[in-house]
């Protein structure tokens, strides 16, 4: 693995673990009054982050690519809380920062590692040439 790819993998992994820990700490210990049951909070905020854990630990580029959809949920959640609940603005800011760093780390790792493994999609122009030559040979 190239050193640049490894750097983005470390960024993705560290921000993933920090976001997971932050969500658990924020929603279980830092809130004054919790209007929902702990099981509901766990299912809504923690389980989505646990789904890609195996693929992230194994450094699979495909997992790093699709986990960005989950990360967007936490970015949106942080922005919404920062706007709607002034008392939790700092907590939401930390979530936004960790989610954004995770998004960038996962995106760049998936892109770079996919190229290293030859998993990238061919350019349309190359694909058209290949298809044209295949039909002209017949």
C-alpha positions, -999 to 999 in steps of 0.1 A, spaced: 0 0 0 14 34 -10 22 58 19 -4 84 8 -31 57 7 -20 45 41 -23 81 54 -59 84 43 -66 49 56 -53 60 90 -73 92 88 -105 73 80 -99 47 107 -91 71 135 -120 95 126 -143 65 124 -134 53 159 -135 88 173 -169 94 158 -182 61 172 -169 69 207 -182 105 205 -217 95 195 -218 70 224 -204 95 249 -226 124 237 -259 105 237 -254 85 269 -235 108 292 -234 144 281 -271 151 276 -290 164 306 -324 149 299 -328 121 275 -363 121 259 -359 86 243 -351 52 256 -314 41 256 -323 12 232 -338 36 207 -307 59 209 -284 29 205 -303 17 174 -305 51 158 -271 65 164 -247 36 172 -258 7 150 -253 25 117 -217 30 126 -212 -6 136 -224 -20 102 -192 -11 83 -168 -19 111 -155 -52 97 -148 -37 62 -132 -6 76 -108 -27 99 -99 -49 69 -92 -18 47 -117 -28 20 -121 1 -5 -157 -8 -14 -167 -5 23 -149 29 26 -168 41 -5 -203 32 7 -198 41 43 -199 77 31 -237 74 28 -238 66 65 -214 95 73 -237 119 56 -264 111 81 -241 122 110 -231 154 91 -268 163 86 -276 153 122 -248 176 135 -259 205 114 -295 201 124 -286 199 162 -263 229 159 -291 249 143 -320 237 165 -305 233 200 -281 261 210 -271 243 242 -257 214 222 -240 234 195 -204 225 206 -213 188 208 -228 190 173 -197 209 160 -175 180 171 -198 155 154 -197 176 122 -159 178 122 -154 141 129 -179 132 102 -164 155 77 -129 142 83 -142 106 81 -159 114 48 -127 128 33 -106 100 46 -129 73 34 -134 89 0 -97 94 -7 -88 59 6 -114 42 -15 -102 62 -46 -65 56 -41 -67 20 -30 -92 12 -58 -67 25 -83 -39 5 -67 -59 -27 -70 -72 -19 -105 -108 -15 -94 -115 18 -111 -139 21 -139 -125 26 -173 -130 60 -190 -159 62 -214 -137 72 -243 -116 40 -237 -147 19 -234 -161 33 -266 -129 25 -285 -129 -10 -272 -165 -16 -281 -160 0 -316 -131 -22 -324 -150 -53 -312 -178 -45 -336 -155 -37 -365 -138 -70 -362 -170 -89 -369 
